[in-house]
Amino acid sequence: MQTLNAESITKTYGEKTLFKDLTFTINEHDRIGLIGTNGTGKTSLLNAITNLDPADSGSIDVPKDYRIAYLRQLPELDTQLTIRQAIFSGSQPIFKTIRHYEEILDQYSLNPESSDLLDQFTKAEAAMNEQDAWNVESDIKTILTQLHINDLTPKISELSGGQVKRVALAQVLIETPDLLILDEPTNHLDFDSIEWLEEYLASYKGALLLVTHDRYFLDRITNHIWELSFGDLFEYEGNYQTYVEQKATRIEQDNASKQKENKLYKQELEWMHRGPQGRGTKQQARINRFNDLSKNVKKPEQIEGNVQIDLGQRRLGKKVIEFKDVSLQVGNHQILNDFSELIQADDRIGITGINGAGKSSFLNAIAGKIPLEAGTIDIGETVHLGYYTQQTEPIPEDMRMINYLTEIGEEVVNNRGERVSVTNLLEQFLFPRFMHGTLIRKLSGGEKRRLFLIRILMEQPNVLLLDEPTNDLDIATLTVLEDYLSTFNGTVITVSHDRYFLDKVGRRLLIFNGEGSIERYQGQLSDYLSEQKVSKGKAKENPESSVEPKNTVVKKARPKKRTYTEQQEWATIESEIDKLEQQVESLQNEMNNQTDDYGKLADLQKQLDDANTELDQKMERWDYLASFEQ
């Protein structure tokens, strides 16, 4: 069995001890999810295991031929390499064979008349046969296809950050190491790629260690959860859901033990105050035990806090945001095409879809950061936008945390009208007091994102634009952010690929399919994905091009006849559908003519939604009744 053993490893960063004396084992079929609050040292632990940034002390022992592949949160690939060169840059001999074959194939395809290239191609093909590399190449092409990497010729320097992450993910998956380490692997992946990755990792033969904010992903992949907290590593057996239950039990037991310890301390303190007589061996041993107990009781208590978001908000009027016949193009990509939408107070809109379809551009258009090609985006006078961008806006790295926030104000008002100082606000967001004077450049990436979120919320917005908020926030912060958004007295528009987050936050969806195609869906993302899966399954089962085998007699069951009640319904349903279609058209025309009364617009929008829902139900019923024999 291939096993990694770590013994007493310790890592410090400046004055902060990230972890101390950690001892653990990673076995061959372990599926480990590593979690912890931002800044606790998760990435530092991964770097220590991979020897990218070794631990300060301790040892990590692996077998001689043990291979580790590491997907970093921000991959660093050679920008001068092509995608093909980067993906096949592994040291295994079979990669060299495949890389050589692919390069010769490209050259020979461009110049098939060259006898020299023909000779090289023949030899490369023979090497592929000899090493049975075709199966490996087939697996590689499957990985590339599922991650939507179809063209291998562009250089890394020409790719977006999301594309680089997918190339790096393909690279480590292709290497099939003994230990696969993934730091936020689902960032920048479409839902179909995430689903495929779940299935791929579930059957992976080696060991897996991953950091992710995607709780559905953790639930479906892991059989162990490791939590890094206050420099210690707590190990739990099972997936994320099991971890939540086991942790609650551990905390309850720890609290009970602490209470017993405090009670014993009081008893022993009374004994000490009486002055032990004799000072014999037994008395001295008891005094020594008291001194040890005293140290434990007086040691600062390390409590795992929860982020508390309890900030006041500005009043939001009825008029929020209205898109009127908006067209938007960025470069050669059509983002919006004659798009109209009314966004109202208390809306919870989740925006998702394929990469590169313009979801971030949609938010930038609302924020006025990019110009429209046509149409207007009308923002209400009472709207105060808070925009949590995908990339943190420039922060002065040499500024101290507390000074960065006091630029906004020395204090804020919470939901109860109470004044809260910036110091208390930082503590609510899990920044202990000793960190408040820390230079921003010393913070982890996740801590910077949390600080950025505080600054945005201090402005007391009533409309929140959130662009991929789950990418850099830890699970504890996300959990409370989700709870906060559920009671937020305003409008929330969020771009995300995190299924769990969108299920918790989004009440309706805008799905960006590319080239200005936007699909609307009322409900949760999980329901939408389930319906899409069923629809795709039916399409595969009943392809239009399918041909029945010859010499096969297929007996088709004759549908039963309608009942009397169904026959009566069939006689009137078409006229009912006509009336509903006329009602929908009338409501749409009335909304187009009603531009100033936003209370009336909101009422018309609700009527239109109800009419469309009823029309959909009638059409489904018509399909059912039409399937019966005449």
N, C-alpha and C positions, 0 to 999 in steps of 0.2 A: 504493500500500500504506500503510495506517494504522500508524504506528510510534511507539513511545515511546522516547526516548533520555535516559538519565541519565548525567551527567558529574561524576565526582569528588565524590559526595555523602558527607557525614560527619555522624554524629549521636552526641552524648554524652549520658549521663544521670548527673548528679552528677559523680563522679570517674571514672566508667567510660566508655570509648569503645566504643559498641556496634558501629559500623562506620566505616571510614575510607576515603575516596577510592574509593568504589565506582563503576564505570562499566559500564553494561550497556544492552542494547537488547531491547525486547519487540516482536516482529513480529506480524503480523495473525493467523496461525494457530498461534502458540505455545501449548502446553499445559504450563505450568511448575508443578512442585511445589517449594515452598520448605520446606526442613527445617533443623533445627539444634537444639541443646540448649536447654532452657528458659533464658531470660535472655540469649540471644545477640543478641536484637534483631529477631526476625522480625516481630512486630507493629509495632515502631517503623519498620521498613522499609516495611511496607504503609501506615502512616500518612503516611510521607514521600512515597510515590508518589502518594497521594490528596490530599496537601496538608492533611490533617487536622491533622498536627503536622509542619510542614516541617522538612527537614534543616537543620543548622546552617550548612552551606556546600555549594557545588556547585549544579548546575542540573538540572532535569527539563523536557525540551522535548517538546511534543505538538502535532499539527496543531490548527488553530483550532477545528474542529468535533468534536474528539476527546472522547468521553464515557466516563467511568469510573463503574462501580457497585461498591460496596464492602459486603460482608456482614461486619460486625465480629463477633468472637467473642462479645461481649456487646452485642447491638444496643441502640441508644437510640432508641426510637420515641416519638412524642408520645402520652402515656398517655390524652389526652382524645379522640383520634381513634378512630373505629371501624376495624375491620379493613379494610373497603372503602376508607375514606378514606386509610388508611396505604398500602395496596397501590397505589392509583391516584394517589399524591401526586407522581408524576414530572412533569417540566416539559414533556414532549413534547405537542404539540397533540392528538394522537390520544387520549392519556390523558384529557385534559380532556373530549373528546367522549364517550368511553365512560363516564367518571365522571358526566357530566351525564345521559346516557341512563339509567344504572342508577338514579340518584336519582329521576328523573321516573317511571320505571317502577314503583318501589316506591310512590311517592305515588299514582299513578294506579290501581294495583292495590287500594289501600285505599279509594279514592273514585272508582269508575268512572263515577259520574253527573256528575262535574264537567266542564263543557264547557271551562273554562279549562285544566284538566290535560290534557284530550284534545288541545287545540290544542298545548300544550307538548310532549306526547308525540309528536305527529305531526311536529313540527319536529325533535325530537331524533332520531327514527327516520330522517328525511330526511338529517340530518347524518351519521348512521352509514352510510347508503347512499352518500352523496357521497364520503366519505373511505375507503370500503371497510374500515370498522372491524370488520366482522363476523368476518373471519378472525383479526384480532388478538384480539378478544374470545374467540373459540373457543380460541385458543392459551392465553390467560390462564386460561380455565376448566379446560383440561387440566392446567396447572401447579397450580392450586389443588386440583383433585381428587386428583392424584398426591401432593400434600403433606398430604392429609387436612384441608384447610381448606374446610369446607362451609357454615358459617354466617358471613356477613360482617358481621353486625350488632353483635356484642359490642365493647365498647371495649377498647383495649389494656390498660388498667388492670385488666381482669377476667381476663386470661390468665396462665397459668403461664409460667415462664421458657422451657420447651421450646416452648410455643405461640408465644411472641413470636419465638423464633429461626426457626420455620417461616414465620411471616408475613414476617419480614425477608428470608428466602431467596426467598420468592415475589416480593417487591417487586423485588429486584435482577434476578431472572431475567426478569421481565416487561419491565424496562427495555431488555433486549437491547443493552447498551453495546458500545463498541469494545473495552474491556478490562473483564473481569469478575474481580473480586478476591474470593475466598472464604476466610474464616478459620474453619476447622473446620466445614465445611458439613454433615457427616454427624451431628454431635451432635444428639440428640433425634429422629432420623429412624428410622422402621421399616425393615425390610429391603426391603420392596417399594418404598418411596420411594427408598432408596439405589440400588437396581437401576435404577429409572427415571431418577434423576439422572445415573447413569453414562452411560446411553444418550443422554440429553439433551445432556450436556456433550461427549460424543464427537463430536457433529455440530454443535456450536456454531460459528457463523460468525466470531466475533471471537476475541480473544486471551483466555487464561485464566491467572490466577495464583492458586494456592491453597496454604493451609497446612492439613495434615490429619495425624492420627496413623494413619489407616486405610490400611495398606499395600496391601491389595487394591485400594482406590480409586485410590491412586497408580499402581499397576501398570496399571490398565485405562484411565486417563484421560491420563496425562502423556506428553509426548515430550521433555521436558527436566526435569532436577532441578537446583535451585540449593541449595547448602549454605552457610549462614552460619556461619562458624567463626572465632573470634579476630579479629573485625572485617573479615575478608576474605570474598569471595563466590566460591565455586568452582562452575563451571558444568559440567554433564555432559549429554551428549546421550543420550536414551533414557528409559525408564521407571525405576521404583524398582529393579527387579531388575538392570537394566543398571548403574544407579548403584552398587549394592553391589559389583559386579565391578570397575567402573572405579576406584572409590575404593581398593579393596584394591591394585590395580596402582599407583595414584598414591602411596600410602603406602610401598609397597615401593621405588619409584623415589626418593622423598624420603629414605628411610633410607640407600639406597646413595649418594646424592649427599652426604648429611651425613657419611658415613664417609670419602668421598674428600676432602671439605673439611677434616675433622679431620686426615687424614693429611698433606695439603698444609700445613696450619697447623704441624704438628710439624716438617716439613722446613724451612719458612721461619723458624720460631722458632730452630732450630739455626743457620741462616745469620745471623740477627740477633745471636745470642749470640757468634758469631765476630767480629763487628764488621766490616761491609762497608767495604772500602777504597776510597779515591778519591772517594767521594760524588759521582760523576758523574751525568749525566742518567739513565742506565739504572739505576744503583743506587738513585737517589732514587725512580724510578718503581716499582721493586720494593718499596722500603720503604713507599710509599703503598699499594701493593696488599696488603702484609702488614697494614698498619693497618686497612684495610677488612675483610680476612679475619678479623682478630682480633675486630673488633666483631661479626661474624656468629657466630663460634664461641662468644664469651662471652655473647651475647644469651640470656636465659632461654629454654629450649626450651619451646615450646608443644605439648604432647602432648594429643591428644584422648583423654581418659580414658573408661573405661566405668564405669558405676555398679556398685559391688561390694556385693552384699548377702550378708553372711557372719555372720549373727547366730545366737546360740544360741536354743534353744526349751525350753519346759517340757514335761515328760512329759504325754502324753495317754492317758487310760485308754480302756477299751473303750466305755464309755457316753459318747456325745457329745451328740446332740440328737434328741429324739423328739417329733413332732407327734401328738397324740391328739385326733381329732375336732374340729379347730380351725375355728372360724368367726370371721371378722374383717371388720368393716365400717368404712370411713372415710368419714364424711359419708354420701352416698347411694350410695356405691360398695361393692359386695360384693367383697372381696379374696379371702377363703378361705371355703369352704363345706363343712363337715364333712371337713376335710382331715387326712389321716394320712400320715406319712412318717417313716422311720427314716434318720437321717444318721449315718454311721459314720466312724471314724478313717480318714484317708487318702482320703476322698471328695473328688472335684473336681467341683463342681456349678455349671454355668452357668445363669443365670436370664435369660431374655429374653422378648420378646413385645411386644404393642402398647403404645403410650404410654398412661399413665393406668390401666393394669390393676392397679397396686399392687405393683410389684416392689420399690421402695424401702420400702414399708410392710411387706413380708414380712421384710426385713432388720431394720427397726425393731422388729418384733414379737419376733424372736429376741433382739435386744439389750435387750428389756424397756422400750422407749421408748414403746410404745402398748399400751393394754389390749386383751385379747381379748373377743370377744362370747360365745364358748363354747369349751370344750375346754381343753387344757393344752399348753404347750411345756415339756418336761422337759429341763433342761440338766445334763449330767454334772458331778460334783463336781470333776474335774480340768480342766475346760474353762476356759481363759483367753482371752476374746474380744479380738480386735483389729479395730476397726471403722473402715474407711476410708470415711467418709461422702461423699456426692456433693457436698455443700457443706462446705468446711473449717470445722470448729468454730471459734468465736471465738478469735483469736490476739491477744494484746496487741501492737498495732502499734508501740509505742514501746519494746518489749523487744528486746534484741539476740539474734541467732540462737543464739549459744552458750549464753546464759542460759536461753533457752526450752527447750533440750534438757537442761541440767544440772538443771532441776527434776525430771527423771526420775532422773538419776544422773550422776556424774562420768565413769563408764566403763561398758562393757557387756562381756559375755562372748560370744565367737564360737563357731562350731561345733567348734573344736578346743580349747575350754576356755581360750583366751588372753584376757587382758583388753585391751580396746580403748578408748582415750580418746575423749571426745566430739570432740576436735579431729581425730583420725584418722578417726573415723566421718564427719564432715562432708566431709573430703577424699575419702573413698571414694564419697560421693554427689555428687561434682563441684562441691563448694563449696571453692574455693581458700582458703588460710589467711588471705589479706588480707580476705576477706569475712566471717570469723567474728564480727567485732564490729559488722557492719552491722545497722542497725535493720530490723526485719521489714517496716515500711511501705515501704522502698526496694526490696524484692524484686518481681520480676514475679509474675504470677498463677501461672505454672507452677512457679517457684522456691518459692513458698509451699506449693504442693501437695507438692512433693518434701520440703520440711522437715516437713510434717505426716506424711508417710509414714515418715520417719526416727523421729519421736517414737512412732508406733504400734508400729513394729518393735522399738524399744528396750525396750518392755514385755514382749518375748519371748512373744507370744501363741502358742497352739497351734491355735486356730481363727480363721481370717481371714474377715471379712465385707468384701467390696470392692464399693462402689456406683459404677459407671461410672468405674473407675480410668483408663480411656484418655482421658477428656475433656480433661484438663489436663496429662498427662505427655507428655514428648517421646518420640520413637521409640527413642532410645538407652536411656532409662530403662525403657521398656516391654519392650524386648528382654531386658534382664537380669532384670526382674521376672518375666517369663514363665519364664526359666530357673530362677530361684529357686523359683517356685511348683511347678515340675515335680519338685523334690527336697525340697520343704517337708515336714517330718515331722509333718504334722497335717492338718487339714481346711480346704478352701477353698470358700467359697460366694461367687460373684461375679455381680453384675448388670452386663450389658454389651450394647451393640448393635454392638460391634466384632467383625466376623466373624473376622478374623485372630487376635485375642486369645482369643476363645472356642474357636477351633480348637486353639490351643496349650494352653489351660488346662483347658477343660471335658471331662470324660469322659462325663458324662451331663447332660441338660438338663431344666429345668422351663420350659415355654413357657406364659406367662400370656396367655390369650386374652380376658380380661375377664369381669366378673360371676362371679368364683369358678371359672371354667373353667381348669383347669391340665392341660396335656398333658405326659406324660413321654416322654423319648426317650433311648435308650442309644446314645451315639456322638457324633460331631463335628457341629458346627453346619452345616458345608458339606454334609455328607451329608443332614442333615434338610432343608435348603433345596432341594437337588437333588430329593429325593423329593417335596417340596411342589410344585415347579415341574412335574415330570412328571405329578403327580396333577391339577394345574390344567389342564395341556395336554390331558390325556385328557378332562377334563370339557368343555372347549371343543370338542374334536373330536366328542364323542358326547353332546351335550345331550339330556336326556330329552324335551324338548319339540320336538325336530327332527322335521320332516315330510318324507317323501320326495316329490319332485316328481311331479305327475300325468303319466300317459302314459309313465312311465319304468319299464322292467322291470329290477329289480335281482336279479341272480343271486348268491345267497349260497353260498359254498363249504361243502360238507358236511364236518364234522370227521371225521377218520379214526377208526377204531376203536382201542380200547385193545389193547396187546400182552397176551400171556398173563400176564407178570409184573405189568403194571399192573392187570390184572383181579383178580389175587390180592391186590394191595395195596388195591384199591378195596373188596374184600370185608371187610377188617379195619379200615380207617382210621377209620370212625365210632366203633367201640368203643374204639380207641386214644385218640381225641379225648375221649370220655366219661371215660376213666380219668384223663387229664391234667387235665380240668376238675375232677374230684373231688379230685385231688391238690392243685390250686391252692386250692380251697375249704378243704381240710383244713389246709394250711399257714397260710392266713390266719387260721383259727380258733385254731390253736395259737399264732400270734404274738399274737393278741388276749388270750390267757390267760397268756402269758409276759411279765410286766412287770418282773421284777427281775433276771433273769439275762441281762445284755447280751451276753455271749459266745454264749449260746444264741440270742438274737434275731438276732445277726449271721449265725449259721450258717443259721437259718431263712430270713432274707432272701435269702441266696445260693441256697438251694434253690428259693425262690419265683421268683427271677429266672430260674433255669435252666428251671424248669417252664413259665413264661410264654413264654420263648424257644422251647422245643420245641413248645408249643401253637400259637404263631404259625406256625411252620414247617409243622406238620401241617395247619393251616387253609389255608395257601397251596397245599399239595399237594392238599388236598381240592378246592379251586376248580379246579385244573388237571385233575384226573381227572374231575371232574363235567362238564367242557366237551366230553367225547367223546360220540360217538353211542352210544346204548344198544344 
